[in-house]
Amino acid sequence: MTLRLATSAATLAELHSLHDDVFLSTREAAAFLNLSPSSLNWYRCNRIGPDYVKMGTKTVRYRVGALRAYASTLRPGIGRPKMEG
């Protein structure tokens, strides 16, 4: 069972109303995608998650536009990217 951060509807609405160029932390990006931060980290390490930007040696940020683009590739009810072909 995956433990997810409790995210209020107001917080989600605020995250989804941001401009595409805004950067989010891993925790915020995970809430945006309804994932746990550890799942998002795993996706990043396995190069299957949304595009991200490294700032410095340890800081990772996600653009809202990249999160929207990634979310549009997910299959409903499964959560895996659609395979082309």
C-alpha positions as CSV (number, residue, x, y, z in Angstrom):
1,M,0.0,0.0,0.0
2,T,1.4,3.4,-1.0
3,L,1.1,6.2,1.5
4,R,0.1,9.4,-0.3
5,L,0.3,12.9,1.1
6,A,-3.0,14.3,2.2
7,T,-3.7,17.0,-0.4
8,S,-6.7,19.2,-0.1
9,A,-8.9,20.0,-3.1
10,A,-7.9,23.7,-2.7
11,T,-4.2,22.8,-2.9
12,L,-4.8,20.7,-6.0
13,A,-6.8,23.4,-7.6
14,E,-4.0,25.9,-6.9
15,L,-1.4,23.6,-8.3
16,H,-3.4,22.9,-11.5
17,S,-4.0,26.7,-12.0
18,L,-0.3,27.5,-12.2
19,H,1.3,28.6,-15.5
20,D,3.2,26.0,-17.5
21,D,6.6,27.6,-16.7
22,V,6.3,27.4,-12.9
23,F,8.7,25.0,-11.2
24,L,7.4,22.6,-8.6
25,S,9.3,20.6,-6.0
26,T,9.2,16.8,-6.1
27,R,6.5,16.8,-3.3
28,E,4.4,19.3,-5.2
29,A,4.8,17.5,-8.5
30,A,3.8,14.2,-6.9
31,A,0.6,15.8,-5.5
32,F,-0.1,17.3,-9.0
33,L,0.1,13.8,-10.5
34,N,-1.6,12.1,-7.5
35,L,1.6,10.0,-6.8
36,S,3.8,9.6,-3.8
37,P,7.1,11.5,-3.9
38,S,8.9,8.2,-3.7
39,S,7.1,6.9,-6.8
40,L,8.0,10.1,-8.7
41,N,11.6,9.6,-7.6
42,W,11.6,6.0,-8.8
43,Y,10.1,7.1,-12.1
44,R,12.9,9.7,-12.5
45,C,15.7,7.3,-11.6
46,N,14.3,4.8,-14.2
47,R,13.8,7.5,-16.8
48,I,10.1,6.8,-17.3
49,G,8.6,9.9,-15.5
50,P,8.0,13.5,-16.5
51,D,10.8,15.7,-17.7
52,Y,12.7,17.5,-14.8
53,V,15.4,20.0,-14.3
54,K,18.3,19.6,-11.9
55,M,19.3,22.8,-10.1
56,G,22.7,22.4,-8.5
57,T,23.8,18.9,-7.4
58,K,20.7,17.7,-5.5
59,T,17.7,19.9,-6.2
60,V,15.2,18.6,-8.7
61,R,12.3,20.6,-10.0
62,Y,9.4,19.9,-12.5
63,R,7.8,22.4,-14.8
64,V,4.0,22.4,-14.6
65,G,3.9,22.2,-18.4
66,A,6.0,19.0,-18.3
67,L,3.7,17.5,-15.7
68,R,0.7,18.2,-17.9
69,A,2.3,16.7,-20.9
70,Y,3.3,13.6,-18.9
71,A,-0.2,13.3,-17.5
72,S,-1.7,13.4,-21.0
73,T,0.3,10.3,-21.9
74,L,-1.1,8.1,-19.1
75,R,-3.7,5.5,-19.7
76,P,-6.9,6.0,-17.6
77,G,-7.0,3.6,-14.7
78,I,-3.6,2.1,-15.3
79,G,-1.2,5.1,-14.9
80,R,1.4,3.9,-17.4
81,P,2.3,5.9,-20.5
82,K,0.5,5.0,-23.7
83,M,2.7,3.0,-26.1
84,E,2.8,4.2,-29.6
85,G,2.5,1.9,-32.5
